[in-house]
Structures are given as C-alpha cells and as structure tokens.
Amino acid sequence: MLIRYKKSCEKIAMGLLSFMPLERDLKQLKQTMKDYEENPACQLFMWKKEDAFIGLIGIELNGTGYTVRHISVMPSYRGEGIGQTMLEKILELMAPLEMHATEETRPFIEVCKEKSKSFR
C-alpha cells in the first residue's frame, strides 16, 4: 500500500533512500530529506507491506508533469514487482500529469515500461 511520507518515518525513509547510489553520502541524504520535507513540489511516498515499510518513491512536480527522483526497495524484497507496482500507483495518483525520469531512475522505469501496459 502506498502511503504519503510522515516525519515519524524519517529514519526508515533515510535507510531506504540510502540504497540509491547518489544518496549514500550522509550530507546529501540529509539534504534530500530536507527537500522532501520542506519543498511542496517534492513528494515522498512509502510502500507498506503488512507492518513494515519496504519501499519508497519520491517525485518532484514540475509544470505539466512530475519527475521520479527516487525509487527504492529493500534488497530482501527486490524482484517481487514492488518497484513496478509503486510506479503504477504513482501513475494513477498523478494522472493526467506526464511522468519523467532522472538519469538515475530512467533505466528502472524503462524496464517497467517494457513489462507493463500501464505505462503506455
């Protein structure tokens, strides 16, 4: 289930974000969290399975669309389609806005586009 980020989940969100290659530096990670907490154009969502948060997706609204800035799933849950499901839920939630990707998220999103008709 996709849930909007709350400050009470900050440590969990930071842990999930740290799986992103560009977020491994603590200073950068703290700045990213600050962006999601203070910039209304930046929105962070977490994926909850049963009682645990196991993934997150972060977007930034811009003009006619939004950019998927971050997408991360706990390593023990990878390969189960959670990342793709999060992308599909964001597509539904942000419709009719157009989805864009960063250089970091583009490869994953392209793979998901090939596997799903939701992206077409």
N, C-alpha and C positions, 0 to 999 in steps of 0.2 A: 504494500500500500504506500503510495506517495504522500508524504506529509511535509508541510512547509517547515523550514528550519526555525527552531526556537533557541534562544541564548542558553537555555538549560542543557542543550545538547552540544555545546561548543567543543568539548574535548573529543567527543565521538566524531563530530564533523571534521575536526582538525586531523584526527587519525585517518579518516577516510581520504581526505584531501591529500595527505602526505604520500599516498600511493601514486599521485600524479608526478611525473618526473620534474616538472618545473616548480613543484611545491615542497620539495624535500628540504630546502633551506628554511630554518625556523623564522627568520626575519621576513622572508617572502610569504610564508604561510600565515603569519600573524597579519600581514598587510592584506592578504586575500580575505581573511575572515573579517577584518575591519570593513573592507569594501562591501561584503555581503550584508553586514550588519547596519551600515550607515548609508549606503547608496541605494535609493529606492529603485533604480534601474537594474540593480543586481539582485537576483533572487536565487535562493538556495533551497533545494528540496531534498529530503532524505527518504530512503526506501526502508520500510519496516516489514520484517517478516517475523511473525509471531511476536515475541517480546524484545527483539533485537533490531537495531539499525544496522543494515548490512551494505548499504549503498547510498550514493548521493549524486545529484546532478545540479549544476549551477549554470544559470543563464544570465545574460545581460540584454535588456530590452534596448532596441536602437531603431528609431524611425519606423520602417514598415515591417520590422521583424525582430528577431532575437538571435543571439549567438550562444551556442552551447560552449561555455568556457571550461567546464569541468564535468567529468563523468567518472565515477569510481565505484568499484565493488570490492568488498573484502575478498582476498585471494581464495579463501576456502569455499566461496560461493560462485566463483567465476566459472563460466561455461554452462550456466543454468539458464541463460537468457534474461537475467535480471537487468543488465545494461540496456538491452534492446527494449525490454518492457518499460523501463524508465523513459527512454526516448519516445516511445509510442504514447505514454501518458502525457508527456510534455507537449507533444504534437496536438493531442486532444485539448489539453488545457489552454494552450496558446493560440488555437485556431481562431481566426484565419491568418495569423501572422506567419511569415516565412522563416524557416529555420536556417541558420548559418552555422558554420563551424570555425574553430580556430585551427591553426596548423597542428596543434596537439590533439584535438578531438576529431579532426577530419577523417583519419584512417578508420577509426572505430565506426563512425557514422556511415561511412561508405560501405563497410561490411554489412551493417544493419540494413541499409537500403537494398542491398542485393538479396537479403533474406526475407524482407517483409514488403508486403504491398501497401502498408500504412504510409510509407514514405513517398509514394508515387502520386 
